[in-house]
Amino acid sequence: MLCALELDEPCVSFRPDHPEGLRPPRQMRFEFRQERSTKSAWAFPTAAEQAALHSA
């Protein structure tokens, strides 16, 4: 009864007791992917393009 909630099932913070002690659940591994494209999908307009937009 370590959980503050009265539930019929274990709390989300429940950790099974192992001989090594209480261990958190295993998490997914983070793996870096190679970038497929080197060109960005969107970029800010250049100063010349901005001036042309606002001069009209």
PDBQT receptor file of N, H, CA, C and O in Angstrom, charges set to zero:
ATOM      1  N   MET A   1       0.824  -1.191   0.000  1.00  0.00    +0.000 N 
ATOM      2  CA  MET A   1       0.000   0.000   0.000  1.00  0.00    +0.000 C 
ATOM      3  C   MET A   1       0.871   1.258   0.000  1.00  0.00    +0.000 C 
ATOM      4  O   MET A   1       0.673   2.149   0.826  1.00  0.00    +0.000 OA
ATOM      5  N   LEU A   2       1.821   1.333  -0.912  1.00  0.00    +0.000 N 
ATOM      6  H   LEU A   2       1.981   0.610  -1.583  1.00  0.00    +0.000 HD
ATOM      7  CA  LEU A   2       2.658   2.524  -1.004  1.00  0.00    +0.000 C 
ATOM      8  C   LEU A   2       2.022   3.601  -1.855  1.00  0.00    +0.000 C 
ATOM      9  O   LEU A   2       2.446   4.756  -1.822  1.00  0.00    +0.000 OA
ATOM     10  N   CYS A   3       1.004   3.232  -2.620  1.00  0.00    +0.000 N 
ATOM     11  H   CYS A   3       0.659   2.293  -2.647  1.00  0.00    +0.000 HD
ATOM     12  CA  CYS A   3       0.346   4.186  -3.498  1.00  0.00    +0.000 C 
ATOM     13  C   CYS A   3      -0.684   4.992  -2.711  1.00  0.00    +0.000 C 
ATOM     14  O   CYS A   3      -1.370   4.452  -1.843  1.00  0.00    +0.000 OA
ATOM     15  N   ALA A   4      -0.789   6.274  -3.012  1.00  0.00    +0.000 N 
ATOM     16  H   ALA A   4      -0.232   6.713  -3.717  1.00  0.00    +0.000 HD
ATOM     17  CA  ALA A   4      -1.754   7.135  -2.329  1.00  0.00    +0.000 C 
ATOM     18  C   ALA A   4      -3.172   6.930  -2.867  1.00  0.00    +0.000 C 
ATOM     19  O   ALA A   4      -4.142   7.371  -2.251  1.00  0.00    +0.000 OA
ATOM     20  N   LEU A   5      -3.291   6.257  -4.022  1.00  0.00    +0.000 N 
ATOM     21  H   LEU A   5      -2.503   5.899  -4.523  1.00  0.00    +0.000 HD
ATOM     22  CA  LEU A   5      -4.605   6.025  -4.621  1.00  0.00    +0.000 C 
ATOM     23  C   LEU A   5      -5.124   4.655  -4.202  1.00  0.00    +0.000 C 
ATOM     24  O   LEU A   5      -4.348   3.710  -4.055  1.00  0.00    +0.000 OA
ATOM     25  N   GLU A   6      -6.413   4.550  -4.012  1.00  0.00    +0.000 N 
ATOM     26  H   GLU A   6      -7.043   5.318  -4.131  1.00  0.00    +0.000 HD
ATOM     27  CA  GLU A   6      -7.010   3.261  -3.684  1.00  0.00    +0.000 C 
ATOM     28  C   GLU A   6      -7.468   2.598  -4.977  1.00  0.00    +0.000 C 
ATOM     29  O   GLU A   6      -8.574   2.851  -5.454  1.00  0.00    +0.000 OA
ATOM     30  N   LEU A   7      -6.609   1.749  -5.542  1.00  0.00    +0.000 N 
ATOM     31  H   LEU A   7      -5.711   1.544  -5.155  1.00  0.00    +0.000 HD
ATOM     32  CA  LEU A   7      -6.889   1.069  -6.813  1.00  0.00    +0.000 C 
ATOM     33  C   LEU A   7      -6.865  -0.437  -6.609  1.00  0.00    +0.000 C 
ATOM     34  O   LEU A   7      -6.257  -0.932  -5.660  1.00  0.00    +0.000 OA
ATOM     35  N   ASP A   8      -7.529  -1.166  -7.503  1.00  0.00    +0.000 N 
ATOM     36  H   ASP A   8      -8.023  -0.764  -8.274  1.00  0.00    +0.000 HD
ATOM     37  CA  ASP A   8      -7.511  -2.627  -7.466  1.00  0.00    +0.000 C 
ATOM     38  C   ASP A   8      -6.319  -3.190  -8.226  1.00  0.00    +0.000 C 
ATOM     39  O   ASP A   8      -6.117  -4.404  -8.252  1.00  0.00    +0.000 OA
ATOM     40  N   GLU A   9      -5.538  -2.327  -8.837  1.00  0.00    +0.000 N 
ATOM     41  H   GLU A   9      -5.702  -1.341  -8.816  1.00  0.00    +0.000 HD
ATOM     42  CA  GLU A   9      -4.389  -2.747  -9.637  1.00  0.00    +0.000 C 
ATOM     43  C   GLU A   9      -3.169  -1.954  -9.177  1.00  0.00    +0.000 C 
ATOM     44  O   GLU A   9      -3.320  -0.941  -8.494  1.00  0.00    +0.000 OA
ATOM     45  N   PRO A  10      -1.967  -2.393  -9.537  1.00  0.00    +0.000 N 
ATOM     46  CA  PRO A  10      -0.769  -1.664  -9.120  1.00  0.00    +0.000 C 
ATOM     47  C   PRO A  10      -0.736  -0.242  -9.691  1.00  0.00    +0.000 C 
ATOM     48  O   PRO A  10      -1.225   0.008 -10.793  1.00  0.00    +0.000 OA
ATOM     49  N   CYS A  11      -0.168   0.658  -8.943  1.00  0.00    +0.000 N 
ATOM     50  H   CYS A  11       0.229   0.455  -8.048  1.00  0.00    +0.000 HD
ATOM     51  CA  CYS A  11       0.010   2.054  -9.344  1.00  0.00    +0.000 C 
ATOM     52  C   CYS A  11       0.942   2.119 -10.559  1.00  0.00    +0.000 C 
ATOM     53  O   CYS A  11       1.697   1.179 -10.807  1.00  0.00    +0.000 OA
ATOM     54  N   VAL A  12       0.897   3.217 -11.313  1.00  0.00    +0.000 N 
ATOM     55  H   VAL A  12       0.284   3.980 -11.111  1.00  0.00    +0.000 HD
ATOM     56  CA  VAL A  12       1.796   3.368 -12.460  1.00  0.00    +0.000 C 
ATOM     57  C   VAL A  12       3.246   3.492 -12.009  1.00  0.00    +0.000 C 
ATOM     58  O   VAL A  12       4.157   3.240 -12.798  1.00  0.00    +0.000 OA
ATOM     59  N   SER A  13       3.475   3.869 -10.774  1.00  0.00    +0.000 N 
ATOM     60  H   SER A  13       2.736   4.073 -10.133  1.00  0.00    +0.000 HD
ATOM     61  CA  SER A  13       4.838   3.982 -10.265  1.00  0.00    +0.000 C 
ATOM     62  C   SER A  13       5.314   2.687  -9.601  1.00  0.00    +0.000 C 
ATOM     63  O   SER A  13       6.387   2.671  -8.998  1.00  0.00    +0.000 OA
ATOM     64  N   PHE A  14       4.533   1.595  -9.701  1.00  0.00    +0.000 N 
ATOM     65  H   PHE A  14       3.661   1.608 -10.191  1.00  0.00    +0.000 HD
ATOM     66  CA  PHE A  14       4.886   0.308  -9.092  1.00  0.00    +0.000 C 
ATOM     67  C   PHE A  14       6.168  -0.237  -9.691  1.00  0.00    +0.000 C 
ATOM     68  O   PHE A  14       6.355  -0.204 -10.907  1.00  0.00    +0.000 OA
ATOM     69  N   ARG A  15       7.057  -0.740  -8.835  1.00  0.00    +0.000 N 
ATOM     70  H   ARG A  15       6.905  -0.767  -7.847  1.00  0.00    +0.000 HD
ATOM     71  CA  ARG A  15       8.293  -1.384  -9.268  1.00  0.00    +0.000 C 
ATOM     72  C   ARG A  15       8.360  -2.757  -8.613  1.00  0.00    +0.000 C 
ATOM     73  O   ARG A  15       8.306  -2.850  -7.386  1.00  0.00    +0.000 OA
ATOM     74  N   PRO A  16       8.477  -3.833  -9.402  1.00  0.00    +0.000 N 
ATOM     75  CA  PRO A  16       8.599  -5.161  -8.798  1.00  0.00    +0.000 C 
ATOM     76  C   PRO A  16       9.894  -5.259  -7.976  1.00  0.00    +0.000 C 
ATOM     77  O   PRO A  16      10.904  -4.640  -8.310  1.00  0.00    +0.000 OA
ATOM     78  N   ASP A  17       9.841  -6.037  -6.913  1.00  0.00    +0.000 N 
ATOM     79  H   ASP A  17       9.020  -6.539  -6.642  1.00  0.00    +0.000 HD
ATOM     80  CA  ASP A  17      11.009  -6.207  -6.050  1.00  0.00    +0.000 C 
ATOM     81  C   ASP A  17      11.922  -7.277  -6.643  1.00  0.00    +0.000 C 
ATOM     82  O   ASP A  17      11.508  -8.426  -6.804  1.00  0.00    +0.000 OA
ATOM     83  N   HIS A  18      13.151  -6.910  -6.968  1.00  0.00    +0.000 N 
ATOM     84  H   HIS A  18      13.487  -5.978  -6.837  1.00  0.00    +0.000 HD
ATOM     85  CA  HIS A  18      14.157  -7.826  -7.492  1.00  0.00    +0.000 C 
ATOM     86  C   HIS A  18      15.255  -7.989  -6.449  1.00  0.00    +0.000 C 
ATOM     87  O   HIS A  18      15.371  -7.157  -5.549  1.00  0.00    +0.000 OA
ATOM     88  N   PRO A  19      16.056  -9.033  -6.547  1.00  0.00    +0.000 N 
ATOM     89  CA  PRO A  19      17.170  -9.179  -5.604  1.00  0.00    +0.000 C 
ATOM     90  C   PRO A  19      18.124  -7.979  -5.630  1.00  0.00    +0.000 C 
ATOM     91  O   PRO A  19      18.739  -7.652  -4.616  1.00  0.00    +0.000 OA
ATOM     92  N   GLU A  20      18.246  -7.323  -6.794  1.00  0.00    +0.000 N 
ATOM     93  H   GLU A  20      17.746  -7.588  -7.618  1.00  0.00    +0.000 HD
ATOM     94  CA  GLU A  20      19.127  -6.158  -6.904  1.00  0.00    +0.000 C 
ATOM     95  C   GLU A  20      18.462  -4.889  -6.371  1.00  0.00    +0.000 C 
ATOM     96  O   GLU A  20      19.121  -3.856  -6.255  1.00  0.00    +0.000 OA
ATOM     97  N   GLY A  21      17.203  -4.946  -6.054  1.00  0.00    +0.000 N 
ATOM     98  H   GLY A  21      16.668  -5.785  -6.148  1.00  0.00    +0.000 HD
ATOM     99  CA  GLY A  21      16.482  -3.781  -5.564  1.00  0.00    +0.000 C 
ATOM    100  C   GLY A  21      15.387  -3.379  -6.546  1.00  0.00    +0.000 C 
ATOM    101  O   GLY A  21      15.132  -4.075  -7.528  1.00  0.00    +0.000 OA
ATOM    102  N   LEU A  22      14.757  -2.269  -6.274  1.00  0.00    +0.000 N 
ATOM    103  H   LEU A  22      14.965  -1.703  -5.476  1.00  0.00    +0.000 HD
ATOM    104  CA  LEU A  22      13.681  -1.781  -7.133  1.00  0.00    +0.000 C 
ATOM    105  C   LEU A  22      14.282  -1.133  -8.375  1.00  0.00    +0.000 C 
ATOM    106  O   LEU A  22      15.106  -0.224  -8.276  1.00  0.00    +0.000 OA
ATOM    107  N   ARG A  23      13.867  -1.601  -9.525  1.00  0.00    +0.000 N 
ATOM    108  H   ARG A  23      13.197  -2.340  -9.605  1.00  0.00    +0.000 HD
ATOM    109  CA  ARG A  23      14.405  -1.088 -10.781  1.00  0.00    +0.000 C 
ATOM    110  C   ARG A  23      13.303  -0.437 -11.587  1.00  0.00    +0.000 C 
ATOM    111  O   ARG A  23      12.188  -0.958 -11.628  1.00  0.00    +0.000 OA
ATOM    112  N   PRO A  24      13.582   0.700 -12.239  1.00  0.00    +0.000 N 
ATOM    113  CA  PRO A  24      12.568   1.290 -13.124  1.00  0.00    +0.000 C 
ATOM    114  C   PRO A  24      12.379   0.420 -14.362  1.00  0.00    +0.000 C 
ATOM    115  O   PRO A  24      13.273  -0.357 -14.699  1.00  0.00    +0.000 OA
ATOM    116  N   PRO A  25      11.246   0.528 -15.045  1.00  0.00    +0.000 N 
ATOM    117  CA  PRO A  25      11.038  -0.271 -16.250  1.00  0.00    +0.000 C 
ATOM    118  C   PRO A  25      12.025   0.137 -17.340  1.00  0.00    +0.000 C 
ATOM    119  O   PRO A  25      12.500   1.273 -17.372  1.00  0.00    +0.000 OA
ATOM    120  N   ARG A  26      12.321  -0.795 -18.219  1.00  0.00    +0.000 N 
ATOM    121  H   ARG A  26      11.936  -1.717 -18.192  1.00  0.00    +0.000 HD
ATOM    122  CA  ARG A  26      13.241  -0.508 -19.326  1.00  0.00    +0.000 C 
ATOM    123  C   ARG A  26      12.620   0.512 -20.254  1.00  0.00    +0.000 C 
ATOM    124  O   ARG A  26      11.414   0.494 -20.503  1.00  0.00    +0.000 OA
ATOM    125  N   GLN A  27      13.446   1.395 -20.760  1.00  0.00    +0.000 N 
ATOM    126  H   GLN A  27      14.426   1.410 -20.558  1.00  0.00    +0.000 HD
ATOM    127  CA  GLN A  27      12.983   2.416 -21.676  1.00  0.00    +0.000 C 
ATOM    128  C   GLN A  27      13.497   2.128 -23.076  1.00  0.00    +0.000 C 
ATOM    129  O   GLN A  27      14.460   1.384 -23.262  1.00  0.00    +0.000 OA
ATOM    130  N   MET A  28      12.833   2.734 -24.060  1.00  0.00    +0.000 N 
ATOM    131  H   MET A  28      12.051   3.339 -23.908  1.00  0.00    +0.000 HD
ATOM    132  CA  MET A  28      13.270   2.543 -25.433  1.00  0.00    +0.000 C 
ATOM    133  C   MET A  28      14.622   3.200 -25.637  1.00  0.00    +0.000 C 
ATOM    134  O   MET A  28      14.952   4.190 -24.985  1.00  0.00    +0.000 OA
ATOM    135  N   ARG A  29      15.390   2.642 -26.540  1.00  0.00    +0.000 N 
ATOM    136  H   ARG A  29      15.122   1.837 -27.070  1.00  0.00    +0.000 HD
ATOM    137  CA  ARG A  29      16.683   3.220 -26.878  1.00  0.00    +0.000 C 
ATOM    138  C   ARG A  29      16.493   4.359 -27.852  1.00  0.00    +0.000 C 
ATOM    139  O   ARG A  29      15.611   4.321 -28.709  1.00  0.00    +0.000 OA
ATOM    140  N   PHE A  30      17.325   5.370 -27.715  1.00  0.00    +0.000 N 
ATOM    141  H   PHE A  30      18.042   5.401 -27.018  1.00  0.00    +0.000 HD
ATOM    142  CA  PHE A  30      17.300   6.500 -28.625  1.00  0.00    +0.000 C 
ATOM    143  C   PHE A  30      18.397   6.303 -29.652  1.00  0.00    +0.000 C 
ATOM    144  O   PHE A  30      19.571   6.208 -29.296  1.00  0.00    +0.000 OA
ATOM    145  N   GLU A  31      18.027   6.241 -30.924  1.00  0.00    +0.000 N 
ATOM    146  H   GLU A  31      17.073   6.318 -31.213  1.00  0.00    +0.000 HD
ATOM    147  CA  GLU A  31      19.006   6.048 -31.982  1.00  0.00    +0.000 C 
ATOM    148  C   GLU A  31      18.895   7.185 -32.976  1.00  0.00    +0.000 C 
ATOM    149  O   GLU A  31      17.798   7.572 -33.379  1.00  0.00    +0.000 OA
ATOM    150  N   PHE A  32      20.039   7.713 -33.364  1.00  0.00    +0.000 N 
ATOM    151  H   PHE A  32      20.929   7.399 -33.036  1.00  0.00    +0.000 HD
ATOM    152  CA  PHE A  32      20.070   8.792 -34.340  1.00  0.00    +0.000 C 
ATOM    153  C   PHE A  32      19.926   8.215 -35.744  1.00  0.00    +0.000 C 
ATOM    154  O   PHE A  32      20.508   7.179 -36.065  1.00  0.00    +0.000 OA
ATOM    155  N   ARG A  33      19.138   8.902 -36.580  1.00  0.00    +0.000 N 
ATOM    156  H   ARG A  33      18.664   9.744 -36.319  1.00  0.00    +0.000 HD
ATOM    157  CA  ARG A  33      18.984   8.485 -37.967  1.00  0.00    +0.000 C 
ATOM    158  C   ARG A  33      19.830   9.386 -38.850  1.00  0.00    +0.000 C 
ATOM    159  O   ARG A  33      20.089  10.544 -38.520  1.00  0.00    +0.000 OA
ATOM    160  N   GLN A  34      20.245   8.847 -39.949  1.00  0.00    +0.000 N 
ATOM    161  H   GLN A  34      20.034   7.907 -40.217  1.00  0.00    +0.000 HD
ATOM    162  CA  GLN A  34      20.951   9.655 -40.926  1.00  0.00    +0.000 C 
ATOM    163  C   GLN A  34      19.937  10.546 -41.631  1.00  0.00    +0.000 C 
ATOM    164  O   GLN A  34      18.855  10.092 -42.003  1.00  0.00    +0.000 OA
ATOM    165  N   GLU A  35      20.284  11.792 -41.810  1.00  0.00    +0.000 N 
ATOM    166  H   GLU A  35      21.163  12.161 -41.508  1.00  0.00    +0.000 HD
ATOM    167  CA  GLU A  35      19.387  12.706 -42.516  1.00  0.00    +0.000 C 
ATOM    168  C   GLU A  35      19.298  12.291 -43.978  1.00  0.00    +0.000 C 
ATOM    169  O   GLU A  35      20.312  11.997 -44.610  1.00  0.00    +0.000 OA
ATOM    170  N   ARG A  36      18.097  12.270 -44.504  1.00  0.00    +0.000 N 
ATOM    171  H   ARG A  36      17.273  12.509 -43.990  1.00  0.00    +0.000 HD
ATOM    172  CA  ARG A  36      17.910  11.850 -45.889  1.00  0.00    +0.000 C 
ATOM    173  C   ARG A  36      18.114  12.984 -46.870  1.00  0.00    +0.000 C 
ATOM    174  O   ARG A  36      18.529  12.760 -48.008  1.00  0.00    +0.000 OA
ATOM    175  N   SER A  37      17.824  14.200 -46.436  1.00  0.00    +0.000 N 
ATOM    176  H   SER A  37      17.487  14.381 -45.513  1.00  0.00    +0.000 HD
ATOM    177  CA  SER A  37      18.023  15.325 -47.346  1.00  0.00    +0.000 C 
ATOM    178  C   SER A  37      18.823  16.393 -46.631  1.00  0.00    +0.000 C 
ATOM    179  O   SER A  37      18.736  16.545 -45.412  1.00  0.00    +0.000 OA
ATOM    180  N   THR A  38      19.588  17.116 -47.391  1.00  0.00    +0.000 N 
ATOM    181  H   THR A  38      19.658  16.992 -48.381  1.00  0.00    +0.000 HD
ATOM    182  CA  THR A  38      20.393  18.165 -46.787  1.00  0.00    +0.000 C 
ATOM    183  C   THR A  38      19.766  19.536 -46.994  1.00  0.00    +0.000 C 
ATOM    184  O   THR A  38      20.230  20.526 -46.430  1.00  0.00    +0.000 OA
ATOM    185  N   LYS A  39      18.721  19.594 -47.793  1.00  0.00    +0.000 N 
ATOM    186  H   LYS A  39      18.344  18.790 -48.252  1.00  0.00    +0.000 HD
ATOM    187  CA  LYS A  39      18.055  20.855 -48.060  1.00  0.00    +0.000 C 
ATOM    188  C   LYS A  39      16.837  20.993 -47.151  1.00  0.00    +0.000 C 
ATOM    189  O   LYS A  39      16.049  20.056 -47.020  1.00  0.00    +0.000 OA
ATOM    190  N   SER A  40      16.682  22.143 -46.531  1.00  0.00    +0.000 N 
ATOM    191  H   SER A  40      17.321  22.904 -46.637  1.00  0.00    +0.000 HD
ATOM    192  CA  SER A  40      15.547  22.332 -45.635  1.00  0.00    +0.000 C 
ATOM    193  C   SER A  40      14.260  22.467 -46.443  1.00  0.00    +0.000 C 
ATOM    194  O   SER A  40      14.279  22.884 -47.601  1.00  0.00    +0.000 OA
ATOM    195  N   ALA A  41      13.162  22.114 -45.822  1.00  0.00    +0.000 N 
ATOM    196  H   ALA A  41      13.147  21.776 -44.881  1.00  0.00    +0.000 HD
ATOM    197  CA  ALA A  41      11.864  22.159 -46.491  1.00  0.00    +0.000 C 
ATOM    198  C   ALA A  41      11.348  23.588 -46.596  1.00  0.00    +0.000 C 
ATOM    199  O   ALA A  41      10.540  23.894 -47.473  1.00  0.00    +0.000 OA
ATOM    200  N   TRP A  42      11.808  24.464 -45.707  1.00  0.00    +0.000 N 
ATOM    201  H   TRP A  42      12.464  24.216 -44.994  1.00  0.00    +0.000 HD
ATOM    202  CA  TRP A  42      11.325  25.842 -45.707  1.00  0.00    +0.000 C 
ATOM    203  C   TRP A  42      12.420  26.730 -45.159  1.00  0.00    +0.000 C 
ATOM    204  O   TRP A  42      13.165  26.325 -44.267  1.00  0.00    +0.000 OA
ATOM    205  N   ALA A  43      12.523  27.937 -45.686  1.00  0.00    +0.000 N 
ATOM    206  H   ALA A  43      11.918  28.266 -46.411  1.00  0.00    +0.000 HD
ATOM    207  CA  ALA A  43      13.519  28.888 -45.194  1.00  0.00    +0.000 C 
ATOM    208  C   ALA A  43      12.912  30.280 -45.218  1.00  0.00    +0.000 C 
ATOM    209  O   ALA A  43      11.992  30.550 -45.990  1.00  0.00    +0.000 OA
ATOM    210  N   PHE A  44      13.427  31.166 -44.369  1.00  0.00    +0.000 N 
ATOM    211  H   PHE A  44      14.174  30.947 -43.742  1.00  0.00    +0.000 HD
ATOM    212  CA  PHE A  44      12.972  32.548 -44.369  1.00  0.00    +0.000 C 
ATOM    213  C   PHE A  44      13.378  33.216 -45.673  1.00  0.00    +0.000 C 
ATOM    214  O   PHE A  44      14.436  32.896 -46.216  1.00  0.00    +0.000 OA
ATOM    215  N   PRO A  45      12.575  34.129 -46.188  1.00  0.00    +0.000 N 
ATOM    216  CA  PRO A  45      12.960  34.829 -47.414  1.00  0.00    +0.000 C 
ATOM    217  C   PRO A  45      14.188  35.708 -47.160  1.00  0.00    +0.000 C 
ATOM    218  O   PRO A  45      14.409  36.193 -46.050  1.00  0.00    +0.000 OA
ATOM    219  N   THR A  46      14.958  35.892 -48.191  1.00  0.00    +0.000 N 
ATOM    220  H   THR A  46      14.779  35.497 -49.093  1.00  0.00    +0.000 HD
ATOM    221  CA  THR A  46      16.136  36.751 -48.081  1.00  0.00    +0.000 C 
ATOM    222  C   THR A  46      15.689  38.200 -47.923  1.00  0.00    +0.000 C 
ATOM    223  O   THR A  46      14.514  38.522 -48.099  1.00  0.00    +0.000 OA
ATOM    224  N   ALA A  47      16.636  39.064 -47.590  1.00  0.00    +0.000 N 
ATOM    225  H   ALA A  47      17.591  38.803 -47.447  1.00  0.00    +0.000 HD
ATOM    226  CA  ALA A  47      16.318  40.485 -47.429  1.00  0.00    +0.000 C 
ATOM    227  C   ALA A  47      15.802  41.073 -48.738  1.00  0.00    +0.000 C 
ATOM    228  O   ALA A  47      14.878  41.886 -48.733  1.00  0.00    +0.000 OA
ATOM    229  N   ALA A  48      16.392  40.665 -49.855  1.00  0.00    +0.000 N 
ATOM    230  H   ALA A  48      17.143  40.004 -49.859  1.00  0.00    +0.000 HD
ATOM    231  CA  ALA A  48      15.957  41.177 -51.160  1.00  0.00    +0.000 C 
ATOM    232  C   ALA A  48      14.521  40.724 -51.467  1.00  0.00    +0.000 C 
ATOM    233  O   ALA A  48      13.720  41.494 -51.997  1.00  0.00    +0.000 OA
ATOM    234  N   GLU A  49      14.205  39.459 -51.126  1.00  0.00    +0.000 N 
ATOM    235  H   GLU A  49      14.856  38.833 -50.696  1.00  0.00    +0.000 HD
ATOM    236  CA  GLU A  49      12.851  38.954 -51.369  1.00  0.00    +0.000 C 
ATOM    237  C   GLU A  49      11.830  39.674 -50.475  1.00  0.00    +0.000 C 
ATOM    238  O   GLU A  49      10.719  39.961 -50.919  1.00  0.00    +0.000 OA
ATOM    239  N   GLN A  50      12.196  39.962 -49.237  1.00  0.00    +0.000 N 
ATOM    240  H   GLN A  50      13.099  39.729 -48.877  1.00  0.00    +0.000 HD
ATOM    241  CA  GLN A  50      11.302  40.689 -48.343  1.00  0.00    +0.000 C 
ATOM    242  C   GLN A  50      11.067  42.110 -48.830  1.00  0.00    +0.000 C 
ATOM    243  O   GLN A  50       9.942  42.609 -48.789  1.00  0.00    +0.000 OA
ATOM    244  N   ALA A  51      12.144  42.770 -49.298  1.00  0.00    +0.000 N 
ATOM    245  H   ALA A  51      13.057  42.365 -49.331  1.00  0.00    +0.000 HD
ATOM    246  CA  ALA A  51      12.008  44.130 -49.812  1.00  0.00    +0.000 C 
ATOM    247  C   ALA A  51      11.108  44.158 -51.029  1.00  0.00    +0.000 C 
ATOM    248  O   ALA A  51      10.306  45.077 -51.192  1.00  0.00    +0.000 OA
ATOM    249  N   ALA A  52      11.235  43.142 -51.899  1.00  0.00    +0.000 N 
ATOM    250  H   ALA A  52      11.887  42.395 -51.767  1.00  0.00    +0.000 HD
ATOM    251  CA  ALA A  52      10.394  43.089 -53.099  1.00  0.00    +0.000 C 
ATOM    252  C   ALA A  52       8.933  42.877 -52.731  1.00  0.00    +0.000 C 
ATOM    253  O   ALA A  52       8.050  43.422 -53.393  1.00  0.00    +0.000 OA
ATOM    254  N   LEU A  53       8.660  42.096 -51.688  1.00  0.00    +0.000 N 
ATOM    255  H   LEU A  53       9.378  41.653 -51.150  1.00  0.00    +0.000 HD
ATOM    256  CA  LEU A  53       7.284  41.864 -51.250  1.00  0.00    +0.000 C 
ATOM    257  C   LEU A  53       6.632  43.132 -50.709  1.00  0.00    +0.000 C 
ATOM    258  O   LEU A  53       5.450  43.373 -50.955  1.00  0.00    +0.000 OA
ATOM    259  N   HIS A  54       7.380  43.932 -49.986  1.00  0.00    +0.000 N 
ATOM    260  H   HIS A  54       8.340  43.737 -49.787  1.00  0.00    +0.000 HD
ATOM    261  CA  HIS A  54       6.806  45.103 -49.314  1.00  0.00    +0.000 C 
ATOM    262  C   HIS A  54       6.910  46.385 -50.132  1.00  0.00    +0.000 C 
ATOM    263  O   HIS A  54       6.340  47.403 -49.737  1.00  0.00    +0.000 OA
ATOM    264  N   SER A  55       7.609  46.369 -51.244  1.00  0.00    +0.000 N 
ATOM    265  H   SER A  55       8.071  45.542 -51.565  1.00  0.00    +0.000 HD
ATOM    266  CA  SER A  55       7.746  47.582 -52.050  1.00  0.00    +0.000 C 
ATOM    267  C   SER A  55       6.573  47.778 -52.988  1.00  0.00    +0.000 C 
ATOM    268  O   SER A  55       6.367  48.884 -53.489  1.00  0.00    +0.000 OA
ATOM    269  N   ALA A  56       5.813  46.752 -53.234  1.00  0.00    +0.000 N 
ATOM    270  H   ALA A  56       5.980  45.854 -52.827  1.00  0.00    +0.000 HD
ATOM    271  CA  ALA A  56       4.712  46.852 -54.200  1.00  0.00    +0.000 C 
ATOM    272  C   ALA A  56       3.502  47.543 -53.623  1.00  0.00    +0.000 C 
ATOM    273  O   ALA A  56       2.495  47.704 -54.313  1.00  0.00    +0.000 OA
TER     274      ALA A  56
